[in-house]
Amino acid sequence: MDKDFAERYDRAVDAAAKSDRYEPRATSVHYDSSKGRVVVELANGATFIFPPSVAQGLEDALAEDLLDVSVTPSGDGLRWEKLDADLSVSSLLMGIFGNKAWMAELGRLGGKSRTKAKADASRANGQKGGRPRRKVA
């Protein structure tokens, strides 16, 4: 490997490490009231959209309060001053919309949903003899 190539390689690695291309940084955010969604533009060109009803602190907010949102100076957070609500961009991208208790409640509510698929699965399980009994150790 020649010296020129090694220097160019090192410069490229350093530039990539300093780049926001791979970091989940927000460049802008707004509430789209016509669709009822929060729209986050990321530094890498991607867009992330989510309904406020799933986010802790935003679930019962009025549209006028959701409109007043800003990106933190570092780009790693979203802030709703009137609602005293803050969300992490990286957490949102991982599907984490609040603290542990909030996420557990979302899961509980999702588990209560009644769909045709759940009813069909339950019926099929019943035909096999129902839920297996617990084994006592």
N, C-alpha and C positions, 0 to 999 in steps of 0.2 A: 504494500500500500504506500503510495507516494505521499510526501509531506503536504503538498497542496491539497490533496483529497482529504487528508486527516484534518487539516485546519478548516476546510469548508464543512466537513461533517460536524466538527465540534461547534462551529458557529450555528449551523442549522439546529442542532440539538438544543443549544442555549436559547435560540429564538423561539423554538417550540415550547420550551419550558416557561418562557415569559408570556407566551401568547394566551389570550382568553379563548382561543378556538376550542379548547377541550374542557374549559371550566364552565360550569353552569352559572353564567352571569347574565343577569337581565339588563337589557338596554332600555326597555320601555315596558309599561304596563298600562292597561286601561280596562274599564268595565264596559262591555258591549251590552247595553240595556235592551236592545232589540232581541238578542239571543239569550240574555240572562247568563252570560259567561264572562269570566276574567281572562283576558288575553295577555300573555307574557311573551315579549319578543326577546330572544336570547342572542348573546354576542356571536354565537356560531352560525346564526342565520335561521335557526329552528324557532318554531312558535309552539308554546304550550298553552292550552286552553282548559279551564276547569269551571264547573258550576260552584258558585259560592256556598251553596247549601251543604257541601261536603267538608268545608274548611272551618276549623274551630275559630270562633270569633266572628265569622261572617254568616253563619247559618240563618240568622233572623234579621239580618241587616236590610235596611231600605235601599232601594236603588240609588237614591240621591247620596247616601253615605258611601256606597260602593264606588261611586264615580270619583271620589276624592282619595285616590291611591297613588303612591309614589314608589320608586325604586330607591333603595338605600344607596348611599354614595359608592359603596364597594360593589354594588350590583348583585350581592348575594342574598338580598332580602326584599320583601314587599311590605309596605307600611300603609295602614289605614289609620290616620291620626284621629279622626272623629270616633272611630270604633275602638281605639286603643288595641289594635290587632296587628300582629307581625307574623309573617310566614317566611320560612326559609326556602329559597329557590331550589337548592339541592334536595331538600326534603320533599318538596312538591313533585319534583321529577321522579323521585323514588316511590311516589304514591302515599307519602305520609302527610296527612292533612291536619295533624294536631298531635297532642300528647298521647301517651299510651292509653289512658282512660277514654279519650275521645275516639281513638281508632278501634278500641274494643267495642264501644257503643255502635260505631258504624258497622262493624262485623256482626254484632248481635241483630241489628236492624236488617241487614242483608240476609241473615240466616232465617229471619221470620218471613221473608218474601214468599209469596205463593205463586208459583208458575206452573205451567203445564208440564214442563220438563221435570220439576221436582215431584209433582203428583205422579207422573209416569214412573219415575225411579222408585218412589215409595211403593207403588202398586206392584212393580216387578220384584222388589225386595220381599214384599209380603207373600208373593206366590212361592218364594223360595223358603218360606218358613219364618219370615220376619227377621228382626235384628238378632244377631247372634248373642247368646248369653255371655255374660262376663265370666271369665275364668278366675276363680278365687285362688290366690297363690298360697 
